[in-house]
Every structure is written in structure tokens, then in C-alpha cells.
Amino acid sequence: MRSIYTDTNQPTGHRLKAAGLALGVESAPLKAVEPPLDLVAEPPISLLELAEQRMKKQLALEGQEIQVQPDGQVVVLKPGHGNVQDDASSD
């Protein structure tokens, strides 16, 4: 069948019929498969809600020393454990 449907010298009708007959043999039928992950989407939130959440988080962290880890996690440092130098002592 492949030699017929790939031969440009054959009439178009023969080529189409040969391609249709070969389709069931050359390509495997599709089978249902289970999803690889059990994903659950979070409900969407509006841009306004997201902005409010981030503003509250920013206000909660304001004035505190923080450290951002390489993975993006923010760690709040206890007072006196930061690397901030006091410039007032050099005056």
C-alpha cells in the first residue's frame, strides 16, 4: 500500500484509497492512558485580591531583616543576626 500511495505516477483516487487502507496498519491506534500526575488546580483569584495579599505580606515584613534563599524562599531573620553594619558608629 505504501508504494502505491507514495507513487506520484498513480492516479489520485488509487493513492487516497491505498493511504486509507494503510492507515490502520502503519499507525498504532490511540489508546486511553491514565494521567501521570494527580493535579488539582487552585481556584483563580482576581488581580485585586492578589495585590492585597502581597501588600499585606509586604507590610508584615516592613522593618524586619529578611534573607532570600537561592530557591526564592524568604526567611525572616531574628534581630541581631543580619549582616547590616551600623554606620553611626563610624561618625
PDB file of N, CA, C and O in Angstrom:
ATOM      1  N   MET A   1       0.811  -1.183   0.000  1.00  0.00           N
ATOM      2  CA  MET A   1       0.000   0.000   0.000  1.00  0.00           C
ATOM      3  C   MET A   1       0.873   1.273   0.000  1.00  0.00           C
ATOM      4  O   MET A   1       0.561   2.257  -0.670  1.00  0.00           O
ATOM      5  N   ARG A   2       1.963   1.221   0.764  1.00  0.00           N
ATOM      6  CA  ARG A   2       2.829   2.393   0.838  1.00  0.00           C
ATOM      7  C   ARG A   2       3.412   2.737  -0.542  1.00  0.00           C
ATOM      8  O   ARG A   2       3.489   3.907  -0.916  1.00  0.00           O
ATOM      9  N   SER A   3       3.808   1.732  -1.269  1.00  0.00           N
ATOM     10  CA  SER A   3       4.391   2.005  -2.582  1.00  0.00           C
ATOM     11  C   SER A   3       3.361   2.640  -3.521  1.00  0.00           C
ATOM     12  O   SER A   3       3.723   3.417  -4.404  1.00  0.00           O
ATOM     13  N   ILE A   4       2.091   2.312  -3.334  1.00  0.00           N
ATOM     14  CA  ILE A   4       1.052   2.907  -4.183  1.00  0.00           C
ATOM     15  C   ILE A   4       0.783   4.351  -3.776  1.00  0.00           C
ATOM     16  O   ILE A   4       0.760   5.236  -4.631  1.00  0.00           O
ATOM     17  N   TYR A   5       0.577   4.607  -2.472  1.00  0.00           N
ATOM     18  CA  TYR A   5       0.216   5.984  -2.086  1.00  0.00           C
ATOM     19  C   TYR A   5       1.394   6.950  -2.142  1.00  0.00           C
ATOM     20  O   TYR A   5       1.184   8.163  -2.134  1.00  0.00           O
ATOM     21  N   THR A   6       2.617   6.452  -2.198  1.00  0.00           N
ATOM     22  CA  THR A   6       3.766   7.359  -2.344  1.00  0.00           C
ATOM     23  C   THR A   6       4.181   7.550  -3.800  1.00  0.00           C
ATOM     24  O   THR A   6       5.002   8.417  -4.100  1.00  0.00           O
ATOM     25  N   ASP A   7       3.626   6.753  -4.701  1.00  0.00           N
ATOM     26  CA  ASP A   7       3.966   6.837  -6.128  1.00  0.00           C
ATOM     27  C   ASP A   7       3.155   7.954  -6.780  1.00  0.00           C
ATOM     28  O   ASP A   7       1.936   7.848  -6.918  1.00  0.00           O
ATOM     29  N   THR A   8       3.837   9.017  -7.177  1.00  0.00           N
ATOM     30  CA  THR A   8       3.141  10.171  -7.774  1.00  0.00           C
ATOM     31  C   THR A   8       2.613   9.865  -9.173  1.00  0.00           C
ATOM     32  O   THR A   8       1.832  10.647  -9.715  1.00  0.00           O
ATOM     33  N   ASN A   9       3.020   8.754  -9.765  1.00  0.00           N
ATOM     34  CA  ASN A   9       2.523   8.380 -11.082  1.00  0.00           C
ATOM     35  C   ASN A   9       1.157   7.694 -11.013  1.00  0.00           C
ATOM     36  O   ASN A   9       0.477   7.574 -12.032  1.00  0.00           O
ATOM     37  N   GLN A  10       0.750   7.246  -9.835  1.00  0.00           N
ATOM     38  CA  GLN A  10      -0.550   6.586  -9.651  1.00  0.00           C
ATOM     39  C   GLN A  10      -1.663   7.634  -9.659  1.00  0.00           C
ATOM     40  O   GLN A  10      -1.430   8.781  -9.276  1.00  0.00           O
ATOM     41  N   PRO A  11      -2.853   7.262 -10.086  1.00  0.00           N
ATOM     42  CA  PRO A  11      -3.983   8.196 -10.044  1.00  0.00           C
ATOM     43  C   PRO A  11      -4.300   8.577  -8.594  1.00  0.00           C
ATOM     44  O   PRO A  11      -4.122   7.779  -7.674  1.00  0.00           O
ATOM     45  N   THR A  12      -4.767   9.797  -8.415  1.00  0.00           N
ATOM     46  CA  THR A  12      -5.036  10.322  -7.067  1.00  0.00           C
ATOM     47  C   THR A  12      -6.020   9.441  -6.314  1.00  0.00           C
ATOM     48  O   THR A  12      -5.842   9.213  -5.118  1.00  0.00           O
ATOM     49  N   GLY A  13      -7.023   8.954  -6.964  1.00  0.00           N
ATOM     50  CA  GLY A  13      -8.009   8.091  -6.309  1.00  0.00           C
ATOM     51  C   GLY A  13      -7.391   6.827  -5.744  1.00  0.00           C
ATOM     52  O   GLY A  13      -7.701   6.415  -4.626  1.00  0.00           O
ATOM     53  N   HIS A  14      -6.500   6.207  -6.538  1.00  0.00           N
ATOM     54  CA  HIS A  14      -5.812   4.999  -6.054  1.00  0.00           C
ATOM     55  C   HIS A  14      -4.921   5.321  -4.868  1.00  0.00           C
ATOM     56  O   HIS A  14      -4.858   4.566  -3.898  1.00  0.00           O
ATOM     57  N   ARG A  15      -4.235   6.450  -4.959  1.00  0.00           N
ATOM     58  CA  ARG A  15      -3.333   6.845  -3.868  1.00  0.00           C
ATOM     59  C   ARG A  15      -4.115   7.090  -2.580  1.00  0.00           C
ATOM     60  O   ARG A  15      -3.684   6.676  -1.504  1.00  0.00           O
ATOM     61  N   LEU A  16      -5.266   7.764  -2.686  1.00  0.00           N
ATOM     62  CA  LEU A  16      -6.085   8.028  -1.498  1.00  0.00           C
ATOM     63  C   LEU A  16      -6.616   6.738  -0.894  1.00  0.00           C
ATOM     64  O   LEU A  16      -6.607   6.577   0.326  1.00  0.00           O
ATOM     65  N   LYS A  17      -7.080   5.815  -1.736  1.00  0.00           N
ATOM     66  CA  LYS A  17      -7.605   4.546  -1.234  1.00  0.00           C
ATOM     67  C   LYS A  17      -6.488   3.750  -0.557  1.00  0.00           C
ATOM     68  O   LYS A  17      -6.700   3.175   0.511  1.00  0.00           O
ATOM     69  N   ALA A  18      -5.314   3.712  -1.160  1.00  0.00           N
ATOM     70  CA  ALA A  18      -4.180   2.977  -0.579  1.00  0.00           C
ATOM     71  C   ALA A  18      -3.759   3.600   0.751  1.00  0.00           C
ATOM     72  O   ALA A  18      -3.440   2.885   1.700  1.00  0.00           O
ATOM     73  N   ALA A  19      -3.759   4.924   0.819  1.00  0.00           N
ATOM     74  CA  ALA A  19      -3.383   5.591   2.073  1.00  0.00           C
ATOM     75  C   ALA A  19      -4.396   5.277   3.168  1.00  0.00           C
ATOM     76  O   ALA A  19      -4.017   5.049   4.316  1.00  0.00           O
ATOM     77  N   GLY A  20      -5.672   5.265   2.823  1.00  0.00           N
ATOM     78  CA  GLY A  20      -6.703   4.938   3.805  1.00  0.00           C
ATOM     79  C   GLY A  20      -6.581   3.520   4.315  1.00  0.00           C
ATOM     80  O   GLY A  20      -6.745   3.275   5.510  1.00  0.00           O
ATOM     81  N   LEU A  21      -6.292   2.573   3.418  1.00  0.00           N
ATOM     82  CA  LEU A  21      -6.132   1.175   3.823  1.00  0.00           C
ATOM     83  C   LEU A  21      -4.876   0.977   4.661  1.00  0.00           C
ATOM     84  O   LEU A  21      -4.869   0.161   5.583  1.00  0.00           O
ATOM     85  N   ALA A  22      -3.828   1.706   4.355  1.00  0.00           N
ATOM     86  CA  ALA A  22      -2.566   1.554   5.086  1.00  0.00           C
ATOM     87  C   ALA A  22      -2.609   2.226   6.452  1.00  0.00           C
ATOM     88  O   ALA A  22      -1.816   1.901   7.336  1.00  0.00           O
ATOM     89  N   LEU A  23      -3.523   3.149   6.619  1.00  0.00           N
ATOM     90  CA  LEU A  23      -3.565   3.918   7.866  1.00  0.00           C
ATOM     91  C   LEU A  23      -3.748   3.032   9.093  1.00  0.00           C
ATOM     92  O   LEU A  23      -3.088   3.244  10.110  1.00  0.00           O
ATOM     93  N   GLY A  24      -4.627   2.052   9.009  1.00  0.00           N
ATOM     94  CA  GLY A  24      -4.867   1.168  10.155  1.00  0.00           C
ATOM     95  C   GLY A  24      -3.705   0.254  10.469  1.00  0.00           C
ATOM     96  O   GLY A  24      -3.597  -0.250  11.587  1.00  0.00           O
ATOM     97  N   VAL A  25      -2.831   0.032   9.499  1.00  0.00           N
ATOM     98  CA  VAL A  25      -1.699  -0.874   9.690  1.00  0.00           C
ATOM     99  C   VAL A  25      -0.433  -0.124  10.090  1.00  0.00           C
ATOM    100  O   VAL A  25       0.342  -0.600  10.920  1.00  0.00           O
ATOM    101  N   GLU A  26      -0.227   1.048   9.499  1.00  0.00           N
ATOM    102  CA  GLU A  26       1.025   1.778   9.722  1.00  0.00           C
ATOM    103  C   GLU A  26       1.059   2.566  11.020  1.00  0.00           C
ATOM    104  O   GLU A  26       2.131   2.761  11.592  1.00  0.00           O
ATOM    105  N   SER A  27      -0.082   3.018  11.490  1.00  0.00           N
ATOM    106  CA  SER A  27      -0.080   3.794  12.733  1.00  0.00           C
ATOM    107  C   SER A  27      -0.858   3.034  13.800  1.00  0.00           C
ATOM    108  O   SER A  27      -1.912   2.457  13.533  1.00  0.00           O
ATOM    109  N   ALA A  28      -0.324   3.048  14.991  1.00  0.00           N
ATOM    110  CA  ALA A  28      -0.969   2.357  16.098  1.00  0.00           C
ATOM    111  C   ALA A  28      -2.230   3.114  16.509  1.00  0.00           C
ATOM    112  O   ALA A  28      -2.247   4.345  16.500  1.00  0.00           O
ATOM    113  N   PRO A  29      -3.276   2.388  16.867  1.00  0.00           N
ATOM    114  CA  PRO A  29      -4.491   3.081  17.302  1.00  0.00           C
ATOM    115  C   PRO A  29      -4.245   3.792  18.639  1.00  0.00           C
ATOM    116  O   PRO A  29      -3.455   3.336  19.466  1.00  0.00           O
ATOM    117  N   LEU A  30      -4.924   4.892  18.825  1.00  0.00           N
ATOM    118  CA  LEU A  30      -4.791   5.638  20.075  1.00  0.00           C
ATOM    119  C   LEU A  30      -5.519   4.909  21.188  1.00  0.00           C
ATOM    120  O   LEU A  30      -6.630   4.412  21.002  1.00  0.00           O
ATOM    121  N   LYS A  31      -4.888   4.851  22.333  1.00  0.00           N
ATOM    122  CA  LYS A  31      -5.488   4.204  23.495  1.00  0.00           C
ATOM    123  C   LYS A  31      -5.511   5.191  24.645  1.00  0.00           C
ATOM    124  O   LYS A  31      -4.629   6.038  24.780  1.00  0.00           O
ATOM    125  N   ALA A  32      -6.521   5.066  25.454  1.00  0.00           N
ATOM    126  CA  ALA A  32      -6.625   5.933  26.627  1.00  0.00           C
ATOM    127  C   ALA A  32      -5.546   5.549  27.636  1.00  0.00           C
ATOM    128  O   ALA A  32      -5.315   4.365  27.883  1.00  0.00           O
ATOM    129  N   VAL A  33      -4.896   6.540  28.210  1.00  0.00           N
ATOM    130  CA  VAL A  33      -3.892   6.299  29.245  1.00  0.00           C
ATOM    131  C   VAL A  33      -4.242   7.139  30.460  1.00  0.00           C
ATOM    132  O   VAL A  33      -4.854   8.202  30.351  1.00  0.00           O
ATOM    133  N   GLU A  34      -3.845   6.644  31.604  1.00  0.00           N
ATOM    134  CA  GLU A  34      -4.101   7.399  32.825  1.00  0.00           C
ATOM    135  C   GLU A  34      -3.140   8.571  32.904  1.00  0.00           C
ATOM    136  O   GLU A  34      -1.996   8.466  32.463  1.00  0.00           O
ATOM    137  N   PRO A  35      -3.596   9.695  33.464  1.00  0.00           N
ATOM    138  CA  PRO A  35      -2.691  10.843  33.582  1.00  0.00           C
ATOM    139  C   PRO A  35      -1.529  10.501  34.513  1.00  0.00           C
ATOM    140  O   PRO A  35      -1.720   9.804  35.509  1.00  0.00           O
ATOM    141  N   PRO A  36      -0.307  10.995  34.191  1.00  0.00           N
ATOM    142  CA  PRO A  36       0.859  10.656  35.002  1.00  0.00           C
ATOM    143  C   PRO A  36       0.865  11.332  36.376  1.00  0.00           C
ATOM    144  O   PRO A  36       1.497  10.836  37.309  1.00  0.00           O
ATOM    145  N   LEU A  37       0.165  12.459  36.500  1.00  0.00           N
ATOM    146  CA  LEU A  37       0.152  13.177  37.772  1.00  0.00           C
ATOM    147  C   LEU A  37      -1.282  13.442  38.195  1.00  0.00           C
ATOM    148  O   LEU A  37      -2.162  13.617  37.352  1.00  0.00           O
ATOM    149  N   ASP A  38      -1.513  13.470  39.480  1.00  0.00           N
ATOM    150  CA  ASP A  38      -2.829  13.794  40.004  1.00  0.00           C
ATOM    151  C   ASP A  38      -2.816  15.275  40.366  1.00  0.00           C
ATOM    152  O   ASP A  38      -2.547  15.632  41.513  1.00  0.00           O
ATOM    153  N   LEU A  39      -3.103  16.129  39.402  1.00  0.00           N
ATOM    154  CA  LEU A  39      -3.018  17.567  39.594  1.00  0.00           C
ATOM    155  C   LEU A  39      -4.380  18.163  39.926  1.00  0.00           C
ATOM    156  O   LEU A  39      -5.403  17.762  39.369  1.00  0.00           O
ATOM    157  N   VAL A  40      -4.374  19.109  40.826  1.00  0.00           N
ATOM    158  CA  VAL A  40      -5.584  19.830  41.172  1.00  0.00           C
ATOM    159  C   VAL A  40      -5.270  21.319  41.064  1.00  0.00           C
ATOM    160  O   VAL A  40      -4.350  21.816  41.713  1.00  0.00           O
ATOM    161  N   ALA A  41      -6.027  22.012  40.254  1.00  0.00           N
ATOM    162  CA  ALA A  41      -5.785  23.441  40.057  1.00  0.00           C
ATOM    163  C   ALA A  41      -6.321  24.236  41.244  1.00  0.00           C
ATOM    164  O   ALA A  41      -7.360  23.906  41.816  1.00  0.00           O
ATOM    165  N   GLU A  42      -5.590  25.288  41.597  1.00  0.00           N
ATOM    166  CA  GLU A  42      -6.065  26.183  42.638  1.00  0.00           C
ATOM    167  C   GLU A  42      -7.128  27.089  42.032  1.00  0.00           C
ATOM    168  O   GLU A  42      -7.057  27.433  40.852  1.00  0.00           O
ATOM    169  N   PRO A  43      -8.109  27.473  42.833  1.00  0.00           N
ATOM    170  CA  PRO A  43      -9.115  28.382  42.281  1.00  0.00           C
ATOM    171  C   PRO A  43      -8.475  29.722  41.934  1.00  0.00           C
ATOM    172  O   PRO A  43      -7.634  30.223  42.679  1.00  0.00           O
ATOM    173  N   PRO A  44      -8.871  30.296  40.811  1.00  0.00           N
ATOM    174  CA  PRO A  44      -8.257  31.574  40.422  1.00  0.00           C
ATOM    175  C   PRO A  44      -8.667  32.700  41.370  1.00  0.00           C
ATOM    176  O   PRO A  44      -9.772  32.704  41.912  1.00  0.00           O
ATOM    177  N   ILE A  45      -7.752  33.657  41.558  1.00  0.00           N
ATOM    178  CA  ILE A  45      -8.083  34.825  42.358  1.00  0.00           C
ATOM    179  C   ILE A  45      -7.916  36.058  41.472  1.00  0.00           C
ATOM    180  O   ILE A  45      -7.156  36.053  40.504  1.00  0.00           O
ATOM    181  N   SER A  46      -8.626  37.080  41.820  1.00  0.00           N
ATOM    182  CA  SER A  46      -8.570  38.285  40.996  1.00  0.00           C
ATOM    183  C   SER A  46      -7.247  39.012  41.226  1.00  0.00           C
ATOM    184  O   SER A  46      -6.559  38.786  42.221  1.00  0.00           O
ATOM    185  N   LEU A  47      -6.913  39.880  40.291  1.00  0.00           N
ATOM    186  CA  LEU A  47      -5.689  40.656  40.405  1.00  0.00           C
ATOM    187  C   LEU A  47      -5.741  41.557  41.636  1.00  0.00           C
ATOM    188  O   LEU A  47      -4.720  41.771  42.291  1.00  0.00           O
ATOM    189  N   LEU A  48      -6.913  42.083  41.952  1.00  0.00           N
ATOM    190  CA  LEU A  48      -7.072  42.934  43.132  1.00  0.00           C
ATOM    191  C   LEU A  48      -6.772  42.154  44.404  1.00  0.00           C
ATOM    192  O   LEU A  48      -6.061  42.642  45.282  1.00  0.00           O
ATOM    193  N   GLU A  49      -7.321  40.924  44.505  1.00  0.00           N
ATOM    194  CA  GLU A  49      -7.055  40.099  45.690  1.00  0.00           C
ATOM    195  C   GLU A  49      -5.569  39.770  45.811  1.00  0.00           C
ATOM    196  O   GLU A  49      -5.009  39.804  46.906  1.00  0.00           O
ATOM    197  N   LEU A  50      -4.935  39.453  44.688  1.00  0.00           N
ATOM    198  CA  LEU A  50      -3.516  39.137  44.700  1.00  0.00           C
ATOM    199  C   LEU A  50      -2.700  40.338  45.165  1.00  0.00           C
ATOM    200  O   LEU A  50      -1.780  40.192  45.970  1.00  0.00           O
ATOM    201  N   ALA A  51      -3.033  41.522  44.661  1.00  0.00           N
ATOM    202  CA  ALA A  51      -2.326  42.735  45.067  1.00  0.00           C
ATOM    203  C   ALA A  51      -2.509  42.990  46.560  1.00  0.00           C
ATOM    204  O   ALA A  51      -1.557  43.367  47.243  1.00  0.00           O
ATOM    205  N   GLU A  52      -3.731  42.786  47.075  1.00  0.00           N
ATOM    206  CA  GLU A  52      -3.978  42.980  48.510  1.00  0.00           C
ATOM    207  C   GLU A  52      -3.171  41.998  49.352  1.00  0.00           C
ATOM    208  O   GLU A  52      -2.600  42.375  50.375  1.00  0.00           O
ATOM    209  N   GLN A  53      -3.124  40.737  48.922  1.00  0.00           N
ATOM    210  CA  GLN A  53      -2.346  39.730  49.657  1.00  0.00           C
ATOM    211  C   GLN A  53      -0.871  40.107  49.712  1.00  0.00           C
ATOM    212  O   GLN A  53      -0.231  39.998  50.758  1.00  0.00           O
ATOM    213  N   ARG A  54      -0.347  40.544  48.594  1.00  0.00           N
ATOM    214  CA  ARG A  54       1.077  40.894  48.550  1.00  0.00           C
ATOM    215  C   ARG A  54       1.375  42.154  49.345  1.00  0.00           C
ATOM    216  O   ARG A  54       2.437  42.269  49.957  1.00  0.00           O
ATOM    217  N   MET A  55       0.436  43.105  49.340  1.00  0.00           N
ATOM    218  CA  MET A  55       0.620  44.327  50.128  1.00  0.00           C
ATOM    219  C   MET A  55       0.633  43.995  51.620  1.00  0.00           C
ATOM    220  O   MET A  55       1.453  44.534  52.363  1.00  0.00           O
ATOM    221  N   LYS A  56      -0.262  43.119  52.064  1.00  0.00           N
ATOM    222  CA  LYS A  56      -0.293  42.715  53.474  1.00  0.00           C
ATOM    223  C   LYS A  56       1.013  42.026  53.859  1.00  0.00           C
ATOM    224  O   LYS A  56       1.553  42.263  54.940  1.00  0.00           O
ATOM    225  N   LYS A  57       1.521  41.165  52.960  1.00  0.00           N
ATOM    226  CA  LYS A  57       2.777  40.468  53.241  1.00  0.00           C
ATOM    227  C   LYS A  57       3.926  41.462  53.323  1.00  0.00           C
ATOM    228  O   LYS A  57       4.794  41.346  54.188  1.00  0.00           O
ATOM    229  N   GLN A  58       3.930  42.439  52.423  1.00  0.00           N
ATOM    230  CA  GLN A  58       4.984  43.446  52.432  1.00  0.00           C
ATOM    231  C   GLN A  58       4.934  44.267  53.711  1.00  0.00           C
ATOM    232  O   GLN A  58       5.973  44.537  54.314  1.00  0.00           O
ATOM    233  N   LEU A  59       3.736  44.669  54.132  1.00  0.00           N
ATOM    234  CA  LEU A  59       3.606  45.457  55.359  1.00  0.00           C
ATOM    235  C   LEU A  59       4.033  44.649  56.582  1.00  0.00           C
ATOM    236  O   LEU A  59       4.620  45.199  57.513  1.00  0.00           O
ATOM    237  N   ALA A  60       3.741  43.344  56.586  1.00  0.00           N
ATOM    238  CA  ALA A  60       4.138  42.487  57.701  1.00  0.00           C
ATOM    239  C   ALA A  60       5.663  42.367  57.788  1.00  0.00           C
ATOM    240  O   ALA A  60       6.214  42.236  58.881  1.00  0.00           O
ATOM    241  N   LEU A  61       6.344  42.410  56.638  1.00  0.00           N
ATOM    242  CA  LEU A  61       7.805  42.264  56.628  1.00  0.00           C
ATOM    243  C   LEU A  61       8.532  43.593  56.755  1.00  0.00           C
ATOM    244  O   LEU A  61       9.749  43.620  56.934  1.00  0.00           O
ATOM    245  N   GLU A  62       7.801  44.687  56.664  1.00  0.00           N
ATOM    246  CA  GLU A  62       8.425  46.002  56.692  1.00  0.00           C
ATOM    247  C   GLU A  62       9.168  46.227  58.007  1.00  0.00           C
ATOM    248  O   GLU A  62       8.622  45.989  59.085  1.00  0.00           O
ATOM    249  N   GLY A  63      10.402  46.682  57.913  1.00  0.00           N
ATOM    250  CA  GLY A  63      11.225  46.958  59.088  1.00  0.00           C
ATOM    251  C   GLY A  63      11.949  45.736  59.623  1.00  0.00           C
ATOM    252  O   GLY A  63      12.759  45.861  60.542  1.00  0.00           O
ATOM    253  N   GLN A  64      11.683  44.574  59.082  1.00  0.00           N
ATOM    254  CA  GLN A  64      12.356  43.362  59.536  1.00  0.00           C
ATOM    255  C   GLN A  64      13.480  43.017  58.555  1.00  0.00           C
ATOM    256  O   GLN A  64      13.416  43.334  57.368  1.00  0.00           O
ATOM    257  N   GLU A  65      14.488  42.370  59.080  1.00  0.00           N
ATOM    258  CA  GLU A  65      15.565  41.917  58.211  1.00  0.00           C
ATOM    259  C   GLU A  65      15.166  40.585  57.620  1.00  0.00           C
ATOM    260  O   GLU A  65      14.734  39.678  58.330  1.00  0.00           O
ATOM    261  N   ILE A  66      15.316  40.475  56.317  1.00  0.00           N
ATOM    262  CA  ILE A  66      14.960  39.235  55.642  1.00  0.00           C
ATOM    263  C   ILE A  66      16.142  38.758  54.823  1.00  0.00           C
ATOM    264  O   ILE A  66      17.045  39.523  54.485  1.00  0.00           O
ATOM    265  N   GLN A  67      16.110  37.482  54.516  1.00  0.00           N
ATOM    266  CA  GLN A  67      17.138  36.888  53.662  1.00  0.00           C
ATOM    267  C   GLN A  67      16.403  36.046  52.619  1.00  0.00           C
ATOM    268  O   GLN A  67      15.528  35.247  52.953  1.00  0.00           O
ATOM    269  N   VAL A  68      16.769  36.235  51.362  1.00  0.00           N
ATOM    270  CA  VAL A  68      16.153  35.455  50.288  1.00  0.00           C
ATOM    271  C   VAL A  68      17.082  34.305  49.940  1.00  0.00           C
ATOM    272  O   VAL A  68      18.233  34.517  49.558  1.00  0.00           O
ATOM    273  N   GLN A  69      16.580  33.094  50.074  1.00  0.00           N
ATOM    274  CA  GLN A  69      17.339  31.886  49.770  1.00  0.00           C
ATOM    275  C   GLN A  69      17.489  31.736  48.260  1.00  0.00           C
ATOM    276  O   GLN A  69      16.728  32.348  47.510  1.00  0.00           O
ATOM    277  N   PRO A  70      18.452  30.936  47.792  1.00  0.00           N
ATOM    278  CA  PRO A  70      18.625  30.718  46.349  1.00  0.00           C
ATOM    279  C   PRO A  70      17.375  30.153  45.664  1.00  0.00           C
ATOM    280  O   PRO A  70      17.161  30.383  44.474  1.00  0.00           O
ATOM    281  N   ASP A  71      16.547  29.412  46.419  1.00  0.00           N
ATOM    282  CA  ASP A  71      15.331  28.853  45.834  1.00  0.00           C
ATOM    283  C   ASP A  71      14.168  29.843  45.846  1.00  0.00           C
ATOM    284  O   ASP A  71      13.062  29.497  45.431  1.00  0.00           O
ATOM    285  N   GLY A  72      14.405  31.072  46.316  1.00  0.00           N
ATOM    286  CA  GLY A  72      13.375  32.107  46.313  1.00  0.00           C
ATOM    287  C   GLY A  72      12.608  32.207  47.621  1.00  0.00           C
ATOM    288  O   GLY A  72      11.783  33.108  47.776  1.00  0.00           O
ATOM    289  N   GLN A  73      12.854  31.313  48.561  1.00  0.00           N
ATOM    290  CA  GLN A  73      12.168  31.353  49.850  1.00  0.00           C
ATOM    291  C   GLN A  73      12.684  32.528  50.667  1.00  0.00           C
ATOM    292  O   GLN A  73      13.886  32.789  50.708  1.00  0.00           O
ATOM    293  N   VAL A  74      11.755  33.240  51.322  1.00  0.00           N
ATOM    294  CA  VAL A  74      12.114  34.390  52.141  1.00  0.00           C
ATOM    295  C   VAL A  74      12.163  33.950  53.598  1.00  0.00           C
ATOM    296  O   VAL A  74      11.212  33.356  54.106  1.00  0.00           O
ATOM    297  N   VAL A  75      13.291  34.247  54.280  1.00  0.00           N
ATOM    298  CA  VAL A  75      13.467  33.898  55.686  1.00  0.00           C
ATOM    299  C   VAL A  75      13.563  35.194  56.476  1.00  0.00           C
ATOM    300  O   VAL A  75      14.368  36.067  56.153  1.00  0.00           O
ATOM    301  N   VAL A  76      12.739  35.318  57.515  1.00  0.00           N
ATOM    302  CA  VAL A  76      12.795  36.489  58.391  1.00  0.00           C
ATOM    303  C   VAL A  76      13.849  36.217  59.453  1.00  0.00           C
ATOM    304  O   VAL A  76      13.758  35.233  60.188  1.00  0.00           O
ATOM    305  N   LEU A  77      14.866  37.104  59.534  1.00  0.00           N
ATOM    306  CA  LEU A  77      15.957  36.932  60.494  1.00  0.00           C
ATOM    307  C   LEU A  77      15.574  37.502  61.845  1.00  0.00           C
ATOM    308  O   LEU A  77      14.844  38.489  61.938  1.00  0.00           O
ATOM    309  N   LYS A  78      16.074  36.872  62.879  1.00  0.00           N
ATOM    310  CA  LYS A  78      15.856  37.387  64.225  1.00  0.00           C
ATOM    311  C   LYS A  78      16.707  38.635  64.398  1.00  0.00           C
ATOM    312  O   LYS A  78      17.760  38.746  63.769  1.00  0.00           O
ATOM    313  N   PRO A  79      16.283  39.574  65.229  1.00  0.00           N
ATOM    314  CA  PRO A  79      17.079  40.794  65.426  1.00  0.00           C
ATOM    315  C   PRO A  79      18.509  40.457  65.858  1.00  0.00           C
ATOM    316  O   PRO A  79      18.729  39.594  66.708  1.00  0.00           O
ATOM    317  N   GLY A  80      19.478  41.160  65.252  1.00  0.00           N
ATOM    318  CA  GLY A  80      20.881  40.964  65.608  1.00  0.00           C
ATOM    319  C   GLY A  80      21.574  39.885  64.817  1.00  0.00           C
ATOM    320  O   GLY A  80      22.767  39.664  65.025  1.00  0.00           O
ATOM    321  N   HIS A  81      20.882  39.191  63.908  1.00  0.00           N
ATOM    322  CA  HIS A  81      21.509  38.123  63.137  1.00  0.00           C
ATOM    323  C   HIS A  81      21.757  38.503  61.684  1.00  0.00           C
ATOM    324  O   HIS A  81      22.144  37.651  60.884  1.00  0.00           O
ATOM    325  N   GLY A  82      21.544  39.745  61.334  1.00  0.00           N
ATOM    326  CA  GLY A  82      21.731  40.181  59.958  1.00  0.00           C
ATOM    327  C   GLY A  82      23.166  40.597  59.701  1.00  0.00           C
ATOM    328  O   GLY A  82      23.985  40.612  60.619  1.00  0.00           O
ATOM    329  N   ASN A  83      23.469  40.929  58.481  1.00  0.00           N
ATOM    330  CA  ASN A  83      24.808  41.379  58.098  1.00  0.00           C
ATOM    331  C   ASN A  83      24.844  42.899  57.917  1.00  0.00           C
ATOM    332  O   ASN A  83      25.733  43.408  57.235  1.00  0.00           O
ATOM    333  N   VAL A  84      23.922  43.615  58.496  1.00  0.00           N
ATOM    334  CA  VAL A  84      23.844  45.054  58.335  1.00  0.00           C
ATOM    335  C   VAL A  84      24.812  45.713  59.305  1.00  0.00           C
ATOM    336  O   VAL A  84      24.801  45.414  60.499  1.00  0.00           O
ATOM    337  N   GLN A  85      25.646  46.608  58.792  1.00  0.00           N
ATOM    338  CA  GLN A  85      26.594  47.333  59.654  1.00  0.00           C
ATOM    339  C   GLN A  85      25.978  48.649  60.058  1.00  0.00           C
ATOM    340  O   GLN A  85      25.262  49.272  59.274  1.00  0.00           O
ATOM    341  N   ASP A  86      26.246  49.073  61.260  1.00  0.00           N
ATOM    342  CA  ASP A  86      25.736  50.331  61.767  1.00  0.00           C
ATOM    343  C   ASP A  86      26.729  51.424  61.398  1.00  0.00           C
ATOM    344  O   ASP A  86      27.825  51.475  61.956  1.00  0.00           O
ATOM    345  N   ASP A  87      26.360  52.296  60.467  1.00  0.00           N
ATOM    346  CA  ASP A  87      27.258  53.360  60.027  1.00  0.00           C
ATOM    347  C   ASP A  87      27.380  54.494  61.064  1.00  0.00           C
ATOM    348  O   ASP A  87      28.282  55.324  60.953  1.00  0.00           O
ATOM    349  N   ALA A  88      26.495  54.542  62.059  1.00  0.00           N
ATOM    350  CA  ALA A  88      26.515  55.620  63.051  1.00  0.00           C
ATOM    351  C   ALA A  88      27.759  55.531  63.922  1.00  0.00           C
ATOM    352  O   ALA A  88      28.211  56.559  64.426  1.00  0.00           O
ATOM    353  N   SER A  89      28.330  54.352  64.120  1.00  0.00           N
ATOM    354  CA  SER A  89      29.499  54.211  64.998  1.00  0.00           C
ATOM    355  C   SER A  89      30.762  54.777  64.349  1.00  0.00           C
ATOM    356  O   SER A  89      31.730  55.063  65.054  1.00  0.00           O
ATOM    357  N   SER A  90      30.780  54.946  63.033  1.00  0.00           N
ATOM    358  CA  SER A  90      31.965  55.471  62.367  1.00  0.00           C
ATOM    359  C   SER A  90      31.986  56.979  62.311  1.00  0.00           C
ATOM    360  O   SER A  90      32.973  57.548  61.844  1.00  0.00           O
ATOM    361  N   ASP A  91      30.930  57.667  62.771  1.00  0.00           N
ATOM    362  CA  ASP A  91      30.871  59.139  62.735  1.00  0.00           C
ATOM    363  C   ASP A  91      31.714  59.761  63.814  1.00  0.00           C
ATOM    364  O   ASP A  91      31.775  60.985  63.921  1.00  0.00           O
TER     365      ASP A  91
END
